[in-house]
Amino acid sequence: MQTPEEFLEANGFVSGALDRDALVSVFLKEMEAGLAGEASSLRMIPSYVSPDGEIKRDTPVSVLDAGGTNLRGATVAFPAGGTAAVIENKEKGAMPGTAGRVTPDEFYNTFADHLKRTKPFAQDPAIGFCFSYACETSPDGDAKLLHWTKEIQAPEIVGQWVGSELKKRLDFTPSKLFVLNDTVTTLLAGKACEKPGERFSAYIGFILGTGTNVAYVQKNDGIAKLAGKVDPAGAMVINSESGAFDKIEQSAFDKAMDAKTNNAGKQIFEKMIAGAYLGPLGLEVFKAAAKAGFFTKEAAQRVQSLASLESMHLDNFCAKFDNGKPNPLDVVFADENDRATARRLATPIFERAAILTAIHLGAFIVKTGGGTDKTAPVCVCIDGSTYYKTRVVSFPQVVQSELDRMMGKRNLAFALTVCPDDAPMVGAAVAALLK
């Protein structure tokens, strides 16, 4: 009978044998196609925001953060001589549309109310707005909603320019209003954390939590689809929407899991590395292994009756971590031999995700064109629970080790940095306060 490792390989699931350099090259080709406006799995969305310039110090500014079930408003300031943002007047409420359908006035007035509350504390009338939904961006910093995710019930907002509509509901005129993707704000938050004397040649923002995405800084002369529309001497942040990358071979388990999702055939790369999918992927591996005779009859029956599996439960099981709460896999695999086999089958899911994460970031480090001077590395600002909280595999250690090898061949320097707390608000404030 096959070993668990042979079974995974026979079904197209590989981790250590992944061709790192080849995948980096394919990523780069997809990026170029997206920047040229050609067919590509990477949308490469221009943000029209650049991290270049100095941040206005000691000046509180109003910010909004909308990206899930919660909406947050606050003021953010960057003290002179410091690296930590000061976040004050924070208040959290429900994202409009999460509890039922809302009209445009109800939707925008919710945001306006937060800004009205923070206005007396803001010393600059600029606004930074992290709006983490699929949008088209404009040169003036606005964003048009393309479609909703996360079950938001506000259908009339789709197709609207969110910043412009919000301004209509304000009782003051902001000096500027930037509506930004959360990955873009993550990148900008990395800039805000620069220590005195620290120097970076390029910036990347990376999120690996429930989903994944990368933003990076691109010179304007390399954005062919904007030729003649922007200053070729400048640069801007590009929201790559990298979770949609699909030029990678899926295993039989990946395909089975993908077919059961609401967006089958889309977000292929995200489904290989992000937290929303690692548990369901593990369940597909277990069910196939049960059919192949890897478990006792009792465990196989329990596996087949398991309707769903959360990534946290799979991670805790593989790491032998007891968080004091019931884990369904402890019941499914009651026999010690079954438990050992299950861990051999599932731990590679996390190992592959960490390696693919490194390949993912490596491609963007190369694309920035930075890092050629070791005293000015590429700043990679990283946020997300999957990256930092996975137990069975240390993503930070694997990614560092993999990138050391991949980028070492190219003599490129990089620095993996921990994203500051409240990165969406910090990054939104950077956009509002950059001079």
N, C-alpha and C positions, 0 to 999 in steps of 0.2 A: 504493500500500500504506500501511496505517496506520503511524504512528510507534509506538514502544514506549509512549509516554505515552497515545496515543489508544487503543491496545489495552487498556491497564489500565482506562481510564475506560469503555470499551465493555463491559467485564466487571464493572462496578460497583465497581472499586477506586479510591477517592478518598482523598486525604490533605489537601492544601491547601484543598480546597473543603468540608471537613467543617464543619458548622454547630456551632461550639463552644457557643454559648449554649443552643441547643436541646437538645444532649446533656446539658449540665449540668442543665437543667430536668428532663429525663427521669430522670436519676440521682437527683435530689432526690425526685421522686415515688415512685420505687421504694424509696428509703430510708424515706420516711414510711409506705408500705404495709407494709414489713417491720417497722417499729417498732410498728405497730398490730396485727400478727399477721394481716394480710390477705395475699392472694395477691401474691407478689413474687418476683423472681429473686434478691433480696438477703435473706439470712436474718436479718441484723442481730441477732447473738447477744449477749445481755448477758453481761458478764464478772464483774459484781459487784465489780470492782476499780476504784478511783479513784486518779488520780495526785495528788490533793489531799493536803496534809500535808507534814511534814518527814521526810527520810530519816534514820534513826538512824545516826550517824557512828561511825567507828572501832570497828565491831562486825562482825567476820567472821561470815558466815552460810553455811550449806550450800546449794548449788544443784545442780540436775540439768538437763541439756539433751538431750532425745530428739526427733529429728526426721528422721532418715534412716537411713543404715546405721550411724552411730556414736552412741554414748551417752557423754556427758561428765559428770563430776562435779568439783566444785571448791568452794572457799570464796571469797566475794566480800565486800569491805569498801569503804566510801566514807570516805576520810580527811577530817577536819574541815578546812574551808577549801579543799578541792580539788575538781576536777571529774572526775578520772579514777578509775575503779574500780580497785581492787587485786585481781587474781585470782591466787589461790595454790592450791597442793595440787591442781592440775589433773591429771586422769587420763582417758584415752580408752579405751573398749572397744567391743565390738560391740553394737549394738542387739539385745536378745533377740528371736529369731524371724526374724532375717535369714539364718541358716545352716541353718534347719530348724525344725520345729514344736516349741514349748515349752509346758509346762504353766503354769498360773497361778502356782504356787509358784516355778518356775524363772524366770518372767518377773519377778515382783515382787522376788524375792530378789536379782536382779541389781542393781536400783535400791537396795535396802536395803544391799547390800554397799558401794556407793559412799558412802552416807550414814554407814555405820558407820566407814568410813575417814576421812571428813572431820569427824566429830563431835568428836574431841579438839581440832580447830583452830577450831571455831565457838564464838563467845562468846554466841550467841543460838540457842536451839533451834528457831527458825522455819526453814521450808524453802520455797524457791522452785523450782518445777518447770516448765520449759518443755516442753510435750508437744504437738508440732506435728502433731496428727491431728484428724480431724473429731470434735468432742465437743459434748455439751450441758453447760452449766455450772450450778452451784448457788450459792445465796447465800453458802454457807460456803467458797467457793473451790475446791470439788471439780469434777471433770469426768468425765462418763460417755462412754465411747468409743462412737461410733455405727457406725463401720466403719473397717477398715484401708485404708491406701494403702501404696505402696512395698514391696509384696510381703511384708509382715510375716506370719509364720506363728504366730499365737497366737489362734486363733478363740474360745477361751473367755473372752478378755478383753473382747470386744465385748459391750456392754450393762452392763459393770461400772463402778462409780465408782472411778476409778484411785487417787485420793488415799486414800480409805477403805481400799481393799485394801492399799495400800502401808503404811499405818499398822499394820496387823495384823502385818506382818513386821518391824517396827522394835523395837529393844530399849530405846527411849526414847519419850516422848510429846512430839511437837513442839508448841510454843506456838501455831503456825499452819502450815498447809500450803496453798499456792496452786498449783493446776495451771492453767497458762496457755498460750494459743495463741501461736505465735511472733510474730505481728503485734502482739499485745498487749504482749509483752515488748519489741518494737522501740519502741513508743510510750513505754513506761516508761523504756527506756534513754535516750531523748531527754530526759526529765526529769532523769535523772541527770547529763547533760552540761551542764546550765545553768551558766553562768559567774556569778561573784559580781556582783550588781547587775543581772543579766539578768532580764527579765520577759516571760513569755508569757501570752497570754490563752486559749489552747487548745492541744491537742496532737493530732497525727496520727502514726501509725506506718504506714509503707508499705514493702512488699517487692516488688521486681521482679527475680526471678532466673529459675529454671526455671519457676516459677509466679508468681502475683501476688495480693495482698490488701491491704486497708486496714483499720486500726482507728482509731477517733477517740473523743473524749470527748463524751458526750451527757448533757444535763441529764435527770434522772429524770422530770421532769414531761412530757417529750416522748416517753417510752416508753410508749405507750398500752397495750401488752400486759402491762405490769407495774403498771398502775394499782391502787392499794390494796395492793400487795405490797412497795413500797420507799418510802423517804422522798422525797417529791416535791421537797424542797429540795436533795437531793443530786445527784450526777452519777456516771457510771461509764463505763468503756471499753466500746465496742461493737465486736465483731468482725463486720465487715460481710459477709465472704466475697464480696468485690466481683468476683472473677474470674468469678462465675456470672452477672453482669449480661448480659441477653440482649435488651434493647430497643435494638438497634443493627443496622443493615442490613449483612449479609454480602455480600462479593463472590462471584462464581462460584468463585474460587480458595479462599476461606475455606470455602465449603460443601463443595467437593471434598476439602479437607484434613480438615475436621471429620468427614466421613463415614467416613474411614479410621481414626479414633481409637477407643480402647476405650470412650470415654464420649461417643459421638456425640450432638450436641444439647445437651450440657452444657458449662459453663465457656466460653461463647461469647466473652466479652470477654477472658478469659485467653488464649485461642487467637489473639487479635489482637495481643497485646503481649508475651507472656512468652517466655522463651528456649527452652522446650521445643518451641515451635511455629513459630518464624520460619523455621527451616531447611526443615521440611516444607512450609510455605506457599510458600516460594521454589521448591521443587521442582514444586509444582502450577503455578505461574506459568510456569516453564521448559517444562514438558511441554505446556501449552496453547499457548505461543508457538511451540514446535517444530512442532506440528500446523498452526499458522497460517502457517508458512513464514518465520519470522524468522531462522532459523539455516541454515547450510550443511547439506547432506545428512549429512555425517559427524557434525557436532555434534548434529543432531537425533536421529540414531540413538543416539548416546552418552547423550543426555538421557533418551530413552525407556527405556534399559536401566538407568538409575540407580535403585536400589531405595529409597534413603533419602538424606537430606542433613541434616547437623548445622548448627545455627545458627552455631556458631563458624566452620565452613568457609565458609558463605555470607557472613558478616560480613567475614572476612579477605579473601575474594575481592573483594568490593565495595570494600573499603578499600585494595586492592592491597598487603596486608600479608603478608609472608613470615615465618612463625614458625619456619622451618627444618624443618617437618614436611610430609609430602605433603598436598596439598589436591586432592580429586577433581575439583573444578571447573577446575583448571588443565589437567587432561587432557581433560575434556569440551569445554572451549572453548579449543582449541589455536590457532584462528585469531584474529587481533587484532580483526577486525570482529565476530566472534561474541562475544568477550570484552566489547567495548564495548556491544554490544546487551544482553547479559546483565546488565551492571551497570546500565544504564538501566531494565531491567525489575525488578531486585531491590532496588536502593537505596530506592525508595519504600516497601518493606515496613518498613524500619527508620524511615523518616521518619514514616510513619503511626503506627507504634507509639509514637514519642516524642510526637506530637501527642495521641494518645488518652490517653497517660499524663498529660499536662498537664490534659486535660479531666477525667479521672478524679480527680486531686488537687484540681482547682478545685471540683468538686462537694462534696467533703468539707470543704474550707476554708470554703465558704459554710455548710455544714450545722453546723459547730461553733458558729456565732454569734459567733466571736471575730474579732480583727483590725480592729475598728473604730477602735482607738487605735493609731496607728503606733508608739508606744513599747512596745506589747505585742502583737507579731505572733503569728500562729498558728505554732507550732513543727511543722514537718513533718520527722520523722526518717526517713531513707531508707536502706534496705539492699538489697543484691542485685546479683549480677554483671551481669545484663543492663543495669541502669541505669548502672552505673559502668564496665563494661568493653567495651561495644559500641564498635567503632572507626569504622565508616563514618559514623555519626551520633553526635554528642555528646548523649546524653539530658539531662545536667545543663544544658547550654546551651539546648537547645530547650525544655525544660520551664520553665526560668526565664523565657525570653523570652515563651513562650505565656502563662504565668501572670501575668506583668507586665501583659500586655494585658487578659486576662480579668478579673483581680482589680482592675486599675486602674479599670475601668469601675464597679466596685462600691465603690471606695475601701476595699478590704480589704488589710491588711498581713499578710505571711507571711514565714517564714524557712525555706529549705530547708537542713537540717543533715545532715551526714554521720553515719551511725550509728556508734557506737563498735565497736571490735573485740569479738568475743564478745558481741554484743548480746543473744542469748537468755539467757545467764547473767547479764549485767548487769541486764536488765529483770526477770528472775526474782528477783534479789536486792532490787531496789527494792520489789517487791510484798511481800517478806518483811520488809523493814525500814521501811516507811512507818509513821509514828506517827499 
